[in-house]
Amino acid sequence: MESSTRQLPAAGWMSDSWVPAITFVTACYAVTWLAWAGFHSAAATGKMWAFWAFLLVTVWSPTLIALAIAMSFGGLSGVRALLRRLFQLRSSVLIWYIAAIILPSSSVLVATALARALHEEAPVIPIEALLPTIAIQLGTGALGEELGWRGFLLPLLQRKTSPVISALIMSVLWSLWHSPSFFFPGLPQVFISPLPFFATVTAVGVFLSLIFNKTGEHVFGTVLAHFVLNTSLALGGARFGNVLWWSLAGAFSLLACWSGFMLSRLSSPRSRSNSIT
């Protein structure tokens, strides 16, 4: 027999408690650091299975944790409602799906051009590596992270505070969640300083918050933007170092300022949010 807590209506529980948000963030951080502890030694000796295990466990943990929480308190209906955030599209906001493609890729292009101008050029990936690169970028962060951080956590925060504050909280938490990557062999973060990386990811998170809200609180648009960002970076053209990442931080900070302004013009979060039921 289920406890009385589990029998609470999902919408009320999601709206009136900080517990789901805190549980989600705590679990995401715990899984990531446990994965680091579990696979670091093997990866340091060159075992590729450990590298891929860490990467996949880390990037897919937000989605799996969000689904587990939704199932625990909302049952199958809670899971279905969360998944609907992924699959529903709105043709009436096509302009924002276009923005999800153009703005991240343009920002990366500007940052890459600036890095190249500062003599930090690097080869572009060969054409035969393009399809594998696209597949990897789609199957990792683009799909694995969005349903959790944007589809689950962000709406919970927006029921408690303004869209701008919610975006900042989520984005900072999301950026810091990447911290173990700086200490894991084989990941690109080992070649850069944390500060420009965290600044860039936080700024990107604010932009993704805008896309999420403008596309009816569905994550297809944020998945698209995340995928375009990662793929644009993976194409190369500039050394993956501090010059590129400070350039990225500058470009995306400008985008984040505009996104924050647009978010500030949204109506009250309680009046427009759709509860996960």
Steps between C-alpha positions, in 0.01 A plus 500: 500500500638841406569759765286810529789710369514306175126541461521878495389652169807548285408856403463617859818330610693646210365848560520537878825334606871557448559128557495387135741771388740437788477124449572536129805724544643294787459175307657645184806622686530177698480276192755707310758500779441131573553427130823700513619301801400171341652544155788747545772248578418276206475797261839627619657174379353547154198273523245646259208310653549702819501827306175417320342362817569824687378712210175312446416461869563870555313648205198271529461521878289823492236342277492170688486672838219731386302203370555311825373792710200549272421129524541494878250778564290515185497140380480424131296815438785706643750326273277548195456869580875546531565317174243720326735790564745324269281398208245780461572766239323830430502622141378841618841571656713386206707816530633382835607164361686692232657714774605181678705413192632836386594672826720229658675419171558870429642555848741209456598629157580846640701352787688267264580784263628711789717215629641445151574871471702464820706222340315214670390333177456124471393263220132440431398136543521290180180438309505126579480582871194722462226236534659326803544841662135588443388164641714538811383856567135405458522192720683661789433845649239617251252225588634383833493829691211705369199310635650521847645848530255686278197270482488412870698742717433828321116482521526418872713808559270717291207412727700647789664807351528712186614359165824701518593384851398144413718508191800623699457242777459213256789618282747536786406158636529350154842653437645391836363149445767465229780540758616134504579528128801719583661208683413215264756377243406540137239772535564839336445688826845391619649743245317813617451709811175454693401869508439560127334160472260567789428850367421360154279217624312731734438745217386218272262384772330839509453487123359146523256623764369754251463236228320271745249767596446632149426151364223425751716339774607215274859389465526419130624855443761477776612158376542655157696799634718279721573267208588789267731650764687176569527409132623847405775472762589148390555613141825665605666804342661627821708347775288372787662723759450809712502748210209321332308462825542861606376593154205266546431651842486847348279403207255300708492760778363749248243240396416436867443871566251516214338176620469636852329812367256287301434278802428807715210583269324168553183482706482364854634143507208370706248634254653336195675182619351162424544264793644153447203275571 
